[in-house]
Amino acid sequence: MNKLSVFFREYYAVFAGFACIFAILLFLTTSPRGHSFTNQFFDPLRITTSREDVVIVGIDDKSLQEFGAWPFDRSIFALLTKALDDDKARSIIYDVLFLEPRSGDNAFKDALVSAGTPVVLASKIENGNYLASYLAPLSSPRIYSSLANVEPDSDGKVRRYPLPYIGTSACVQTLSQTAFGIAIFKQPDCKESSNVMFRYPTQIPVYSLSDILSNKITAEKIKDKTVFVGSVSLDLLDHFVGITGEKIPGVYVHASIFTSLLNKESDRNSTLAEIALLLLLYMGATVTLVYRSKSLMGQLGALIALLGSSIAIALSLFSQGVQIPVPWLVASIIVTGAYITLYRFIKERKKSEYVQSLFSKYVHKDVLKELIRTSSSLDFSGEKRDMSILFSDLRGFTTLSESLSPEELTRILNAYFSAMTSSILNEKGTIDKFIGDAVMAFWNAPLHVHDHPTHAVKAGLHMQQALLDFNEKHGTSLAMGVGVHRGEVIVGNVGSEERVNYTILGDAVNLASRIEGLTKKYGVLTIVSEDIKDSVHDANILFRKLDVITVKGKAKPTVLYEVKHAREEVKAIFEEYEKAFADYQTGKFDEAEIIFKTLADNGDGPSLTMLERIPHVRKLAWDGVWHFDEK
């Protein structure tokens, strides 16, 4: 029992480390970005053989020059349908939306009804609604309406069959699937297709619509072929990103899917269970081989052998249509090998003494290392720089402090500042100072920080979450206002010979502080300026336009935004508020009050603020800007 206890005391940290590595790798592997990384590894291999029975008739620049501006008169498509029908095309698939009546419809309808060739007309899903071609219900069993939506992966590249569902139940066939059914009289499984990736042919013949109608393309090039019709001109903006990163027309995507279906070549990602098993096998093999190898060369040899085998197995399975996450298997081998190697070297060593310079208390450790490396080229005497500034201030701390002893108050405050500091430093920020229970921080100095407004906003959101965790841990009910602004300031060492502080000065600093103070006015936690909002492009962050104001001493209006993590319920509230705010700004107070009241009844602070303000605004010569007279 004693030996077992010693064993666990010595090795539990190692086992915990392996468990963490496995959990992290499994999470990364199965995340959207993880799948994207795997897909990118296999993209150069995602090629299939071209087919002679699939062609594209392109609406190209030549056609636009000949037939005029887009959209064309529908009589053009009537002529095209008749020409392709006369040339004995196997099927005609239009990647062109005919959702509303236009000139030339009668001729087009006649051509569709009289054609002996099956014709597929494009439809689309928009805002959850299925919009079919209004020409599809014509009295002909050879006219179909099918989905033309293209669904890029998270990295923007198109690899996957379009999602075939509206909502959770109604299955809709895509253009390529309908064409597939017409071509060989078999419909692929709709549910399965949304999880399968297609392959791109080496080349698909593309004929100009203009050349078809002028008989420059012989009937032999059309006969018994499935013909996709769609835009290939850059001016028509129907382009997507292919697996090599180049722009490709949407019609080429559908023709490629169709080709892949006919060739019966498609790929699927490994399941969660398969991925977990692969990671465990390779991590176990790495631990066994590397730990048992006594020499450095032996360890390197074991790692190379494992890496080579993982790539060989991955390529073999890919030829059978299965993608295993080889980049992550390689990562598991490297990370596990590095971890077990480090463990061997540090097993009997104690931790070195933890030393921290004064500056490390204000910047992240990675920033500190870079400061030390580049210190000779840095100038702390003062310079103008575009920066993001954050102020935060606790609410309810004064009341709490009255009930605590000095020792307990200090402990609570130190714990709070530690939580806030981590949130700022992890987002590459610099702590300027603590003012009572307030925090001031900035970004883009002393080192330049790419996309510093986004880091500042994320830090503010992390601080709010850290405060929630703090409240839960310490049994407190504190709230915090956060204000973030971007502007040009002076940054450098300021102070006396005895005491110097690296800080920032300027109007942008004052405005950031004012913005933080306004969080109380609107009953929100975090407010940013328009300068910040316009610089942040992150789908996980939502902004609500709160107000257009001037602060005391400033004539130029400032646009305020509330910021939160993106969630559907938050998005709905933000959108409703912004509708009401647009009415409020343009003087449509009655319409604005209706929406504001509904939101206020559900606890929305800014809406309540606006309801209280509107009676005063009605008496003003309203210009859409609210002027704060107090600081």
Secondary structure, DSSP 4 states (H G I P E B T S, - for coil): -HHHHHHHHHHHHHHHHHHHHHHHHHHHHHSHHHHHHHHHHHGGG-EE---TTEEEEEE-HHHHHHH-SSSPPHHHHHHHHHHHHHTT-SEEEEEEE--S--TTHHHHHHHHHH-SS-EEEEEEEETTEEE--TTTTSS-TTEEEEE------TTSB--BPPP-EETTTEE--BHHHHHHHHHHS-PPPHHHHTT-EE-EES---EEEHHHHHTT-S-GGGTTT-EEEEEE--GGGT-EEE-TTS-EEEHHHHHHHHHHHHHHT-EEEEPPHHHHHHHHHHHHHHHHHHHHH--SHHHHHHHHHHHHHHHHHHHHHHHTTTEE--HHHHHHHHHHHHHHHHHHHHHTTPPPPP----GGGGTS-HHHHHHHHHTGGG---S-EEEEEEEEEEEEESHHHHHTTS-HHHHHHHHHHHHHHHHHHHHTTT-EEEEEETTEEEEEES-SS--TTHHHHHHHHHHHHHHHHHHHHHHHT---EEEEEEEEEEEEEEEEE-SS-EEEEEESHHHHHHHHHHHTHHHHT-SEEEEHHHHTT---TTEEEEEEEEEE-TT--S-EEEEEEEE--HHHHHHHHHHHHHHHHHHTT-HHHHHHHHHHHHHTT-HHHHHHHHHHHHHTTS---S-EE----
